[in-house]
Amino acid sequence: MTQCFHCGLPANGKITAKIDNQPQPFCCEACRLVALTISEGGLSSYYRFRDQLAEKPRALNNDFLGYDLPEVQLDFVHRDADNLVVARLSIQGISCAACAWLIEKHLGEQRGVSQVRVNATTRRCTLRWNPETAPLSTLLNEIQRIGYQPLPDRIESNQLQRKAERHQAFMRLGVAGIGMMQVGMVAVALYSGDHYGIEQNWQSFLRWVSLVIATPVVFFSAAPFFLSAARALRARHLNMDVPVSLAIGLAYAASAFATLTGTGDVYFDSVSMFTFFLLLGRFLEMRARHSSAFASENLRQLLPLTVTRMDDAGSKVSVPLSALQPGDQVWVNAGDMIPADGVLTSDQASVDESILTGESLPQIKKRGDSLCAGTLNRESALQLHVVQTGANTQLAAIEQLVEQAALQKPRQIAFADLIAGRFVAAVLVLSVIVAFVWWHIEPERALWVVLSVLVVTCPCALSLATPAALTAGLNRARRLGVLISGPQVMESLARLSHVVFDKTGTLTEGLLRLLGTAPPGSGAQTSEAESLSIIAALEQYAQHPIADVFREFDRGLVASDVSVSEGEGVCGCVNGTRYRFGRPEFAAPGVAYPDEDAQILWQLLAAETEAGGASQTVPLRWIKLGDCLRESAIDAVNQLVSLNRDVTLLSGDRNSVVADVATAAGIADWAGEARPADKLQWLNQQQAQGARVLMVGDGINDVPVLSAADISMAMGSATRLAQSKADSILLNGNLTAIPAIIVLSARVQKIIRQNLTWALVYNLVALPAAATGILPPWLAAIGMSASSLVVVLNAMRT
């Protein structure tokens, strides 16, 4: 019967079309239109490289217009730092890597599309485009035109997919396990009969029982091996399932033939046993893959479905999370997840930020501190002023980086896949040689020796060696508080020679802090507590970084007749006395600074008095403000130096300030007053000399050098643009995570080498045993599965 060229179903003899100048049959008009679209778009290579037939496409329609509505796009569409729109899609009908290639190529040629990434394993697509050029519905229609069904990528569909995968894998493993035990019991009777004698009719009966039990094991439980091998062979590629399928298929066919003819031996027990152990190894690997939920789960499921919004009168009303808008006031009860990014308006809160920063201890937050969506309010209810919601939150940004990482294939994995493919080819050639030799030595054993060779040399451990270690390493990095955007970053961190820091917001906190107070030296003065209370009352009317420093010192004093002078300071009456606070020149002209430390911002509190009919100002207290060095900076620099990494400080700040910070942090190599172009030039010079540089920064001015560095890291408080250009994000601000992640990278590379060595040594040792007939097929299956489990367990030590 003629098959449809596109989907493989029985063809309708009246529906044909020329594809690459060759007439091809189709089952329906939909398949013909899809094939013509692919061919006329110059993408007919898809039909040469696919390793599985496509699904029958649905009839084309225009049902996607509703997806252009903003309220519909809330769950799966967001804008990125370049003001382009990014959509997360789940695409039905993807069956192989060629499908992913076809979708990427076809969509990539559409007007306005900037980037398309498709993961053939998870069937997820990330689409980035300019909505002013093409609406989403047009691009969805283009996906459907080439035979696939696009849907919004939502949490429920991903969970159902993983649940279905687990259920199917468990069913196959269960059938194989039951079959192995039942066939094993029958095999005991057959082996005993061979030794002690058994009537022919009972032997034939027991063989037929074994055939019946083993058949579902082969055709159901082992089906994934056969399907994968068939796809690989159609694509002219050899994967690890080719020798496995040959082993299972040949053993089953030979045993079935022996049963039908009543001659030779049967090995249904061996077939069932190594099918079970193969499936067991893959089932455990799948469970390990699913357990790394951060890399595969949609993080926004952490957010509540409803939130408590407060109006101006303080009334509370429960609304859907999607109804929340920037500027809203939200009430979050103790034990509830914070639903959006915002600013704490309560006096204090205890927040568990472990999902974002890896820090297990609750963090104490004060009024004005930033809170992130997905973190947990621990002890008491709090009020939140919403700043960002939905796809604009830090939680969503982290999720997008995780998705980006999942779409990338590291060079080490690609290299391991190449080795595995060539290894399989060598194994097949070796199997033919072994079969030829044993056919001349002991023909009745030739088949079983070849089966042992095929099974024992299956390169499962070789292909698992790298991805298992990298996955474990990425999860460990997140627990350290570092989010890595791609596995290739983990490959490169261990080879770094230089670590370069920006100053403000990176080595330092990037925020003004109260460093202390000092009396004016002579004249009237107030206590520190009283001075800070007065300043807090005055600064309630100001909106600038200095005012934020004093919010926590509000003791209920009320200021009146307040006036704010931009860039100078503030003055007003508190308890009947008029005070001035700000720059010394504003508060009390002519007063000398306590010292000329470039890192210190000196502010002065003064009181206005009347003396002899003239107004004068009396200094009351000096206030010392500054940007503090991060507590972890010194330890981080010391650890990097001990790891033989060169550490440099590059900053656009004044040389005197940069020198002081470098000295305080223990950095010998520094450069100040460096513009973005200067930083980029310095980086290019280092790279020209063979240096591999990690750049750590947080501002927009760091974006060029972050993009050009071998590896880049943005701070968790960095701008969205800086984060989008970085290879990794330091979520918790703890700089000691940088040397820790370098050590982790070296450990991951070491484990990868151990895994690859183990896989190769195992094959080199087991292969002669199998080729000489010492290792039976069932024991070869156990050895191969054990080898894979050793690799996975070793990777879990990361």
TAKASUL-V490246 format. One record per backbone hydrogen bond with DSSP energy under -0.5 kcal/mol. CO is the residue of the C=O (numbers start at 1). NH is the residue of the N-H. If there is no record, write none. Layout:
BEGIN
{{CO:NH} {CO:NH}}
END
This chain:
BEGIN
{{2:11} {4:8} {6:54} {9:4} {11:13} {12:15} {12:26} {14:16} {15:26} {17:19} {17:24} {18:20} {19:22} {22:19} {24:17} {25:5} {26:12} {28:32} {29:33} {30:34} {31:35} {32:36} {33:37} {34:38} {35:39} {36:40} {37:41} {38:43} {39:42} {43:46} {44:47} {44:48} {45:48} {45:49} {46:50} {62:65} {64:67} {65:68} {66:69} {69:72} {69:73} {70:74} {72:75} {73:76} {73:77} {76:88} {78:86} {80:83} {84:80} {85:129} {86:78} {87:89} {87:127} {88:153} {89:91} {89:125} {90:92} {90:151} {91:94} {92:149} {96:99} {96:100} {97:101} {98:102} {99:103} {100:104} {101:105} {102:106} {103:107} {104:108} {105:109} {106:109} {107:110} {110:113} {112:130} {115:128} {117:126} {118:120} {119:123} {119:124} {123:91} {124:119} {125:89} {125:127} {126:117} {127:87} {128:114} {128:115} {129:85} {129:131} {130:133} {130:134} {135:138} {135:139} {136:140} {137:141} {138:142} {139:143} {140:144} {141:145} {142:146} {143:146} {143:148} {144:147} {148:150} {149:92} {151:90} {152:154} {154:158} {155:159} {156:160} {157:161} {158:162} {159:163} {160:164} {161:165} {162:166} {163:167} {164:168} {165:169} {166:170} {167:171} {168:172} {169:173} {170:174} {171:175} {172:176} {173:177} {174:178} {175:179} {176:180} {177:181} {178:182} {179:183} {180:184} {181:185} {182:186} {183:187} {184:188} {185:189} {186:190} {187:191} {188:192} {189:193} {190:194} {191:195} {192:196} {193:197} {199:203} {200:204} {201:205} {202:206} {203:207} {204:208} {205:209} {206:210} {207:211} {208:212} {209:213} {210:214} {211:215} {212:216} {213:217} {214:218} {215:219} {216:220} {216:221} {217:222} {220:223} {222:225} {222:226} {223:227} {224:228} {225:229} {226:230} {227:231} {228:232} {229:233} {230:234} {231:235} {232:237} {233:236} {237:239} {239:242} {239:243} {240:244} {241:245} {242:246} {243:247} {244:248} {245:249} {246:250} {247:251} {248:252} {249:253} {250:254} {251:255} {252:256} {253:257} {254:258} {255:259} {256:260} {257:261} {258:262} {258:263} {267:271} {268:272} {269:273} {270:274} {271:275} {272:276} {273:277} {274:278} {275:279} {276:280} {277:281} {278:282} {279:283} {280:284} {281:285} {282:286} {283:287} {284:288} {285:289} {286:290} {287:291} {288:292} {289:292} {291:293} {292:295} {292:296} {293:296} {293:297} {297:299} {298:301} {299:302} {300:303} {305:321} {307:309} {307:319} {308:331} {309:317} {310:329} {311:314} {315:311} {317:309} {319:307} {320:323} {321:324} {325:328} {328:386} {329:310} {330:332} {330:384} {331:308} {331:333} {332:382} {333:336} {336:377} {338:374} {341:387} {341:388} {342:371} {343:385} {344:368} {347:367} {349:351} {349:365} {350:378} {350:379} {351:353} {351:363} {352:376} {353:356} {353:357} {353:358} {354:358} {358:360} {363:351} {363:365} {365:349} {366:369} {369:344} {371:342} {372:375} {375:338} {376:352} {376:378} {377:335} {382:332} {383:345} {383:346} {384:330} {384:386} {385:343} {386:327} {388:341} {389:392} {390:393} {393:397} {394:398} {395:399} {396:400} {397:401} {398:402} {399:403} {400:404} {401:405} {402:406} {403:407} {404:407} {405:408} {408:410} {410:414} {411:415} {412:416} {413:417} {414:418} {415:419} {416:420} {417:421} {418:422} {419:423} {420:424} {421:425} {422:426} {423:427} {424:428} {425:429} {426:430} {427:431} {428:432} {429:433} {430:434} {431:435} {432:436} {433:437} {434:438} {435:439} {436:440} {437:440} {437:441} {438:442} {442:445} {442:446} {443:446} {443:447} {445:449} {446:450} {447:451} {448:452} {449:453} {450:454} {451:455} {452:456} {453:457} {455:458} {458:460} {458:461} {459:463} {460:464} {461:465} {462:466} {463:467} {464:468} {465:469} {466:470} {467:471} {468:472} {469:473} {470:474} {471:475} {472:476} {473:477} {474:478} {475:479} {476:480} {477:482} {478:481} {481:483} {481:731} {481:732} {482:484} {483:729} {486:489} {486:490} {487:491} {488:492} {489:493} {490:494} {492:495} {493:496} {497:646} {498:694} {499:648} {500:696} {501:650} {502:507} {503:506} {503:507} {503:508} {507:630} {511:628} {513:515} {513:626} {516:624} {518:622} {527:531} {528:532} {529:533} {530:534} {531:535} {532:536} {533:537} {534:538} {535:539} {536:540} {537:540} {538:541} {539:542} {544:547} {544:548} {545:549} {546:549} {546:550} {547:550} {548:551} {550:553} {551:554} {558:575} {560:573} {563:571} {564:566} {565:568} {565:569} {568:583} {569:565} {570:581} {571:563} {572:579} {573:560} {574:577} {577:574} {577:579} {578:608} {579:572} {580:606} {581:570} {582:604} {583:586} {583:587} {584:588} {588:591} {597:600} {599:627} {600:602} {601:625} {603:623} {604:582} {604:606} {605:620} {605:621} {606:580} {607:618} {609:616} {611:614} {614:611} {616:609} {617:619} {618:607} {620:526} {621:605} {622:518} {623:603} {623:625} {624:515} {624:516} {625:601} {626:513} {626:628} {628:509} {630:633} {630:634} {632:636} {633:637} {634:638} {635:639} {636:640} {637:641} {638:642} {639:643} {640:645} {641:644} {646:499} {647:669} {648:501} {648:650} {649:671} {651:674} {653:673} {654:658} {655:659} {656:660} {657:661} {658:662} {659:663} {660:664} {661:665} {662:666} {662:667} {666:668} {668:670} {669:649} {671:651} {673:675} {675:679} {676:680} {677:681} {678:682} {679:683} {680:684} {681:685} {682:686} {683:687} {684:688} {685:689} {686:689} {686:691} {687:690} {691:693} {692:497} {692:498} {693:695} {693:710} {693:711} {694:500} {695:697} {695:713} {696:502} {697:715} {698:719} {699:702} {700:703} {702:706} {703:707} {704:708} {705:709} {711:695} {712:727} {712:728} {713:697} {714:730} {715:718} {719:723} {720:724} {721:725} {722:726} {723:726} {727:485} {728:714} {729:483} {729:731} {730:716} {733:735} {734:737} {735:738} {735:739} {736:740} {737:741} {738:742} {739:743} {740:744} {741:745} {742:746} {743:747} {744:748} {745:749} {746:750} {747:751} {748:752} {749:753} {750:754} {751:755} {752:756} {753:757} {754:758} {755:759} {756:760} {757:761} {758:762} {759:763} {760:764} {761:765} {762:766} {763:767} {764:768} {765:769} {766:770} {767:771} {768:772} {769:774} {769:775} {770:773} {774:776} {776:780} {777:781} {778:782} {779:783} {780:784} {781:785} {782:786} {783:787} {784:788} {785:789} {786:790} {787:791} {788:792} {789:793} {790:794} {791:795} {792:796} {794:797} {795:798}}
END
